[in-house]
Amino acid sequence: IASGSMDKTVRLWDARIGAPGHTLEGHTDAVFSVAYSPNGEQIASGSMDKTVWLWDARIGALRHTLQGHEGSVLSVAYSPNGEQIASGSGDHTVRLWDSVSGALRHTLQGHEDSVMSVAYSPNGEQIASGSFNKAVRLWEVASGQCRSVIQGFLGTVSSVAWKATPEGLYLLTGHGDKLVRQWEIEEGDEVRVRLIWMSPHAELNVNETLIEGVVGLSEMNRALMKQRGADDGFII
């Protein structure tokens, strides 16, 4: 296990017995996010010092320091093949880096506030980023282009995660409005996003949520959601 701390270090722990391993030192401010590469040989750490550090997980040695962000690095994630790293920052951008050389590949711009969470799709072709400005963006990794924007939430998008099943590709989003939502992502010439479900909440808040094409939604529930501000895609 790797843990990042306000004490500016990353610590490695034996997951079986809880014994401490290497302590990775060098960041000059709090470490907000850490991630292991898929093969477990490298660790990325993102810090309030605006950098991403790449470490050799076996011996705890620093391999690369990735510089360029103008704000705290709040989230880091490896691509499924381990060849690339995404970092989300308080400077409103997502940056894509080569995990071997440390070279910058793309800077993804479009968010209007801090990027709180980043995640690669299971096939590595897309990245989802969640922001403090209550929006999720879907990006094409190869080109760095934004393919879709999901917005209208009532709180910060603090977490994003993908899953692939035989039925399709899905994105889960966690929010400051205390809800978890699952979206179906249909890929093609255009990316189409449909809300599939959301977690229960004491008060139904769906302002500006697109419900067009939602599967299994009764007419009564559709009418209730429209009353609470949801968008069914119908234009008068």
ABEGO torsion letter per residue (X at the ends): XBBBBAAGBBBBBBAAAGBBBBBBBGBABBBABBBBBAAGABBBBBBAAGBBBBBBAAAGBBABBBBGBABBBABBBBBAAGABBBBBBAAGBBBBBBAAAGBBABBBBGBABBBABBBBBAAGABBBBBBAAGBBBBBBAAAGBBABBBBGBABBBABBBBBBBAAEBBBBBBBAAGBBBBBBBBBEABBBBBBABBBBBABBBABGBBABGBBGBBAAAAAAAAAAGBBAGBBX
